[in-house]
Amino acid sequence: MAAPAVEGKANERLRAVLAKAFGVRKGDVSVVAGDRGRDKVIELSPAPADAAERLNMLLAEST
């Protein structure tokens, strides 16, 4: 991601990207840990039924 890590802008961009990738609203994506670091724990609530499949596709694309 190219969003600056200033005033939470990178986290907001991450939430928007993940919301689009998982087909949920941005408000359904939460950073529950690591909001100030590179490693993050994300929660989708409610998570779509195919969340695991979508995650696997995203991980495959990133390698």
N, CA, C and O atoms as a Tinker XYZ file with bonds, in Angstrom:
   252  protein
     1  N      0.829000   -1.178000    0.000000    73     2
     2  CA     0.000000    0.000000    0.000000    64     1     3
     3  C      0.871000    1.238000    0.000000    63     2     4     5
     4  O      1.985000    1.243000    0.524000    81     3
     5  N      0.346000    2.269000   -0.590000    73     3     6
     6  CA     1.118000    3.492000   -0.713000    64     5     7
     7  C      0.629000    4.603000    0.214000    63     6     8     9
     8  O      1.106000    5.734000    0.124000    81     7
     9  N     -0.297000    4.303000    1.085000    73     7    10
    10  CA    -0.804000    5.336000    1.991000    64     9    11
    11  C      0.217000    5.638000    3.075000    63    10    12    13
    12  O      0.861000    4.722000    3.587000    81    11
    13  N      0.374000    6.904000    3.434000    73    11    14
    14  CA     1.352000    7.253000    4.465000    64    13    15
    15  C      0.886000    6.782000    5.844000    63    14    16    17
    16  O     -0.308000    6.753000    6.145000    81    15
    17  N      1.856000    6.418000    6.660000    73    15    18
    18  CA     1.553000    5.975000    8.032000    64    17    19
    19  C      1.464000    7.196000    8.941000    63    18    20    21
    20  O      2.186000    7.297000    9.933000    81    19
    21  N      0.581000    8.108000    8.600000    73    19    22
    22  CA     0.412000    9.351000    9.336000    64    21    23
    23  C     -1.043000    9.464000    9.766000    63    22    24    25
    24  O     -1.955000    9.345000    8.947000    81    23
    25  N     -1.251000    9.694000   11.053000    73    23    26
    26  CA    -2.592000    9.909000   11.596000    64    25    27
    27  C     -3.590000    8.833000   11.186000    63    26    28    29
    28  O     -4.759000    9.131000   10.944000    81    27
    29  N     -3.135000    7.575000   11.107000    73    27    30
    30  CA    -4.035000    6.468000   10.811000    64    29    31
    31  C     -4.459000    6.339000    9.362000    63    30    32    33
    32  O     -5.335000    5.531000    9.057000    81    31
    33  N     -3.862000    7.114000    8.450000    73    31    34
    34  CA    -4.272000    7.060000    7.049000    64    33    35
    35  C     -3.994000    5.705000    6.421000    63    34    36    37
    36  O     -4.790000    5.222000    5.615000    81    35
    37  N     -2.876000    5.084000    6.780000    73    35    38
    38  CA    -2.554000    3.763000    6.226000    64    37    39
    39  C     -3.573000    2.729000    6.703000    63    38    40    41
    40  O     -3.998000    1.876000    5.924000    81    39
    41  N     -3.965000    2.796000    7.966000    73    39    42
    42  CA    -4.964000    1.858000    8.481000    64    41    43
    43  C     -6.312000    2.070000    7.813000    63    42    44    45
    44  O     -7.015000    1.101000    7.524000    81    43
    45  N     -6.684000    3.314000    7.565000    73    43    46
    46  CA    -7.940000    3.593000    6.878000    64    45    47
    47  C     -7.909000    3.046000    5.458000    63    46    48    49
    48  O     -8.893000    2.485000    4.976000    81    47
    49  N     -6.774000    3.214000    4.796000    73    47    50
    50  CA    -6.626000    2.682000    3.433000    64    49    51
    51  C     -6.683000    1.162000    3.455000    63    50    52    53
    52  O     -7.319000    0.553000    2.595000    81    51
    53  N     -6.023000    0.545000    4.429000    73    51    54
    54  CA    -6.057000   -0.912000    4.568000    64    53    55
    55  C     -7.491000   -1.390000    4.761000    63    54    56    57
    56  O     -7.912000   -2.356000    4.126000    81    55
    57  N     -8.242000   -0.723000    5.631000    73    55    58
    58  CA    -9.637000   -1.103000    5.861000    64    57    59
    59  C    -10.445000   -1.011000    4.564000    63    58    60    61
    60  O    -11.266000   -1.885000    4.285000    81    59
    61  N    -10.223000    0.024000    3.784000    73    59    62
    62  CA   -10.946000    0.196000    2.523000    64    61    63
    63  C    -10.590000   -0.902000    1.523000    63    62    64    65
    64  O    -11.466000   -1.452000    0.856000    81    63
    65  N     -9.307000   -1.215000    1.424000    73    63    66
    66  CA    -8.851000   -2.256000    0.490000    64    65    67
    67  C     -9.422000   -3.613000    0.893000    63    66    68    69
    68  O     -9.919000   -4.353000    0.045000    81    67
    69  N     -9.353000   -3.941000    2.182000    73    67    70
    70  CA    -9.867000   -5.234000    2.637000    64    69    71
    71  C    -11.387000   -5.315000    2.507000    63    70    72    73
    72  O    -11.924000   -6.370000    2.169000    81    71
    73  N    -12.075000   -4.221000    2.771000    73    71    74
    74  CA   -13.529000   -4.212000    2.616000    64    73    75
    75  C    -13.910000   -4.533000    1.177000    63    74    76    77
    76  O    -14.824000   -5.320000    0.932000    81    75
    77  N    -13.218000   -3.931000    0.240000    73    75    78
    78  CA   -13.492000   -4.200000   -1.169000    64    77    79
    79  C    -13.167000   -5.646000   -1.519000    63    78    80    81
    80  O    -13.940000   -6.305000   -2.214000    81    79
    81  N    -12.027000   -6.143000   -1.044000    73    79    82
    82  CA   -11.595000   -7.506000   -1.357000    64    81    83
    83  C    -12.550000   -8.554000   -0.798000    63    82    84    85
    84  O    -12.756000   -9.601000   -1.413000    81    83
    85  N    -13.135000   -8.273000    0.371000    73    83    86
    86  CA   -14.021000   -9.245000    1.008000    64    85    87
    87  C    -15.498000   -8.948000    0.763000    63    86    88    89
    88  O    -16.362000   -9.697000    1.219000    81    87
    89  N    -15.794000   -7.873000    0.055000    73    87    90
    90  CA   -17.181000   -7.552000   -0.267000    64    89    91
    91  C    -18.012000   -7.133000    0.927000    63    90    92    93
    92  O    -19.199000   -7.447000    1.009000    81    91
    93  N    -17.380000   -6.418000    1.861000    73    91    94
    94  CA   -18.089000   -5.930000    3.052000    64    93    95
    95  C    -17.938000   -4.408000    3.126000    63    94    96    97
    96  O    -17.177000   -3.810000    2.365000    81    95
    97  N    -18.676000   -3.794000    4.053000    73    95    98
    98  CA   -18.545000   -2.352000    4.252000    64    97    99
    99  C    -17.251000   -2.051000    5.011000    63    98   100   101
   100  O    -16.772000   -2.882000    5.782000    81    99
   101  N    -16.697000   -0.882000    4.795000    73    99   102
   102  CA   -15.472000   -0.487000    5.501000    64   101   103
   103  C    -15.680000   -0.521000    7.014000    63   102   104   105
   104  O    -14.753000   -0.834000    7.761000    81   103
   105  N    -16.880000   -0.203000    7.464000    73   103   106
   106  CA   -17.182000   -0.235000    8.884000    64   105   107
   107  C    -17.191000   -1.638000    9.476000    63   106   108   109
   108  O    -17.164000   -1.803000   10.696000    81   107
   109  N    -17.230000   -2.658000    8.604000    73   107   110
   110  CA   -17.206000   -4.046000    9.062000    64   109   111
   111  C    -15.783000   -4.568000    9.248000    63   110   112   113
   112  O    -15.592000   -5.695000    9.706000    81   111
   113  N    -14.793000   -3.764000    8.899000    73   111   114
   114  CA   -13.384000   -4.152000    9.009000    64   113   115
   115  C    -12.750000   -3.376000   10.151000    63   114   116   117
   116  O    -12.780000   -2.145000   10.165000    81   115
   117  N    -12.178000   -4.096000   11.107000    73   115   118
   118  CA   -11.545000   -3.460000   12.266000    64   117   119
   119  C    -10.110000   -3.930000   12.418000    63   118   120   121
   120  O     -9.808000   -5.108000   12.228000    81   119
   121  N     -9.232000   -3.005000   12.760000    73   119   122
   122  CA    -7.866000   -3.356000   13.149000    64   121   123
   123  C     -7.923000   -3.569000   14.660000    63   122   124   125
   124  O     -8.066000   -2.611000   15.420000    81   123
   125  N     -7.811000   -4.830000   15.093000    73   123   126
   126  CA    -7.962000   -5.130000   16.518000    64   125   127
   127  C     -6.629000   -5.191000   17.254000    63   126   128   129
   128  O     -6.597000   -5.145000   18.484000    81   127
   129  N     -5.536000   -5.293000   16.514000    73   127   130
   130  CA    -4.201000   -5.264000   17.120000    64   129   131
   131  C     -3.203000   -4.807000   16.072000    63   130   132   133
   132  O     -3.351000   -5.108000   14.887000    81   131
   133  N     -2.195000   -4.085000   16.507000    73   131   134
   134  CA    -1.126000   -3.655000   15.617000    64   133   135
   135  C     -1.423000   -2.386000   14.848000    63   134   136   137
   136  O     -0.864000   -2.169000   13.772000    81   135
   137  N     -2.288000   -1.548000   15.379000    73   135   138
   138  CA    -2.661000   -0.348000   14.629000    64   137   139
   139  C     -1.495000    0.606000   14.403000    63   138   140   141
   140  O     -1.575000    1.471000   13.530000    81   139
   141  N     -0.414000    0.470000   15.167000    73   139   142
   142  CA     0.757000    1.346000   14.972000    64   141   143
   143  C      1.967000    0.602000   14.412000    63   142   144   145
   144  O      3.048000    1.178000   14.297000    81   143
   145  N      1.793000   -0.676000   14.063000    73   143   146
   146  CA     2.913000   -1.461000   13.552000    64   145   147
   147  C      2.616000   -2.021000   12.172000    63   146   148   149
   148  O      1.540000   -1.810000   11.612000    81   147
   149  N      3.586000   -2.734000   11.643000    73   147   150
   150  CA     3.419000   -3.347000   10.318000    64   149   151
   151  C      2.531000   -4.575000   10.366000    63   150   152   153
   152  O      1.748000   -4.814000    9.447000    81   151
   153  N      2.648000   -5.363000   11.441000    73   151   154
   154  CA     1.850000   -6.577000   11.597000    64   153   155
   155  C      0.531000   -6.224000   12.269000    63   154   156   157
   156  O      0.508000   -5.538000   13.291000    81   155
   157  N     -0.555000   -6.693000   11.693000    73   155   158
   158  CA    -1.879000   -6.322000   12.187000    64   157   159
   159  C     -2.756000   -7.550000   12.342000    63   158   160   161
   160  O     -2.558000   -8.561000   11.668000    81   159
   161  N     -3.719000   -7.451000   13.229000    73   159   162
   162  CA    -4.784000   -8.436000   13.350000    64   161   163
   163  C     -6.058000   -7.718000   12.931000    63   162   164   165
   164  O     -6.404000   -6.668000   13.472000    81   163
   165  N     -6.746000   -8.301000   11.958000    73   163   166
   166  CA    -7.932000   -7.686000   11.377000    64   165   167
   167  C     -9.138000   -8.553000   11.695000    63   166   168   169
   168  O     -9.061000   -9.781000   11.683000    81   167
   169  N    -10.249000   -7.897000   11.979000    73   167   170
   170  CA   -11.505000   -8.610000   12.202000    64   169   171
   171  C    -12.532000   -8.134000   11.182000    63   170   172   173
   172  O    -12.697000   -6.936000   10.956000    81   171
   173  N    -13.214000   -9.092000   10.575000    73   171   174
   174  CA   -14.334000   -8.796000    9.694000    64   173   175
   175  C    -15.597000   -9.208000   10.427000    63   174   176   177
   176  O    -15.754000  -10.373000   10.793000    81   175
   177  N    -16.486000   -8.272000   10.642000    73   175   178
   178  CA   -17.701000   -8.600000   11.386000    64   177   179
   179  C    -18.888000   -7.890000   10.771000    63   178   180   181
   180  O    -19.012000   -6.672000   10.901000    81   179
   181  N    -19.751000   -8.616000   10.112000    73   179   182
   182  CA   -19.749000  -10.065000    9.927000    64   181   183
   183  C    -18.832000  -10.452000    8.765000    63   182   184   185
   184  O    -18.713000   -9.731000    7.775000    81   183
   185  N    -18.196000  -11.599000    8.916000    73   183   186
   186  CA   -17.334000  -12.113000    7.853000    64   185   187
   187  C    -18.206000  -12.810000    6.810000    63   186   188   189
   188  O    -19.161000  -13.501000    7.165000    81   187
   189  N    -17.887000  -12.635000    5.532000    73   187   190
   190  CA   -18.658000  -13.333000    4.505000    64   189   191
   191  C    -18.400000  -14.843000    4.587000    63   190   192   193
   192  O    -17.365000  -15.279000    5.091000    81   191
   193  N    -19.337000  -15.615000    4.094000    73   191   194
   194  CA   -19.225000  -17.077000    4.152000    64   193   195
   195  C    -17.979000  -17.583000    3.438000    63   194   196   197
   196  O    -17.414000  -18.604000    3.830000    81   195
   197  N    -17.547000  -16.886000    2.404000    73   195   198
   198  CA   -16.378000  -17.326000    1.643000    64   197   199
   199  C    -15.098000  -16.578000    2.038000    63   198   200   201
   200  O    -14.177000  -16.458000    1.230000    81   199
   201  N    -15.039000  -16.085000    3.258000    73   199   202
   202  CA   -13.882000  -15.295000    3.707000    64   201   203
   203  C    -12.577000  -16.074000    3.600000    63   202   204   205
   204  O    -11.565000  -15.516000    3.178000    81   203
   205  N    -12.579000  -17.338000    3.969000    73   203   206
   206  CA   -11.351000  -18.137000    3.908000    64   205   207
   207  C    -10.870000  -18.283000    2.463000    63   206   208   209
   208  O     -9.672000  -18.187000    2.195000    81   207
   209  N    -11.789000  -18.512000    1.542000    73   207   210
   210  CA   -11.424000  -18.619000    0.129000    64   209   211
   211  C    -10.844000  -17.309000   -0.390000    63   210   212   213
   212  O     -9.836000  -17.303000   -1.096000    81   211
   213  N    -11.487000  -16.204000   -0.037000    73   211   214
   214  CA   -11.000000  -14.888000   -0.485000    64   213   215
   215  C     -9.620000  -14.595000    0.097000    63   214   216   217
   216  O     -8.758000  -14.055000   -0.596000    81   215
   217  N     -9.407000  -14.947000    1.359000    73   215   218
   218  CA    -8.100000  -14.745000    1.976000    64   217   219
   219  C     -7.037000  -15.560000    1.271000    63   218   220   221
   220  O     -5.948000  -15.054000    0.999000    81   219
   221  N     -7.332000  -16.805000    0.972000    73   219   222
   222  CA    -6.376000  -17.646000    0.252000    64   221   223
   223  C     -6.036000  -17.063000   -1.106000    63   222   224   225
   224  O     -4.879000  -17.104000   -1.523000    81   223
   225  N     -7.037000  -16.514000   -1.812000    73   223   226
   226  CA    -6.781000  -15.895000   -3.121000    64   225   227
   227  C     -5.885000  -14.664000   -2.973000    63   226   228   229
   228  O     -4.966000  -14.462000   -3.768000    81   227
   229  N     -6.156000  -13.836000   -1.947000    73   227   230
   230  CA    -5.326000  -12.655000   -1.719000    64   229   231
   231  C     -3.887000  -13.045000   -1.394000    63   230   232   233
   232  O     -2.946000  -12.429000   -1.893000    81   231
   233  N     -3.719000  -14.055000   -0.568000    73   231   234
   234  CA    -2.370000  -14.501000   -0.208000    64   233   235
   235  C     -1.643000  -15.083000   -1.417000    63   234   236   237
   236  O     -0.438000  -14.882000   -1.566000    81   235
   237  N     -2.352000  -15.795000   -2.274000    73   235   238
   238  CA    -1.740000  -16.363000   -3.474000    64   237   239
   239  C     -1.294000  -15.248000   -4.426000    63   238   240   241
   240  O     -0.248000  -15.360000   -5.065000    81   239
   241  N     -2.081000  -14.180000   -4.522000    73   239   242
   242  CA    -1.737000  -13.059000   -5.392000    64   241   243
   243  C     -0.514000  -12.306000   -4.890000    63   242   244   245
   244  O      0.224000  -11.717000   -5.681000    81   243
   245  N     -0.297000  -12.321000   -3.585000    73   243   246
   246  CA     0.798000  -11.519000   -3.016000    64   245   247
   247  C      2.148000  -12.217000   -3.099000    63   246   248   249
   248  O      3.175000  -11.606000   -2.804000    81   247
   249  N      2.164000  -13.465000   -3.489000    73   247   250
   250  CA     3.455000  -14.186000   -3.569000    64   249   251
   251  C      3.960000  -14.285000   -4.969000    63   250   252
   252  O      5.025000  -14.857000   -5.202000    81   251
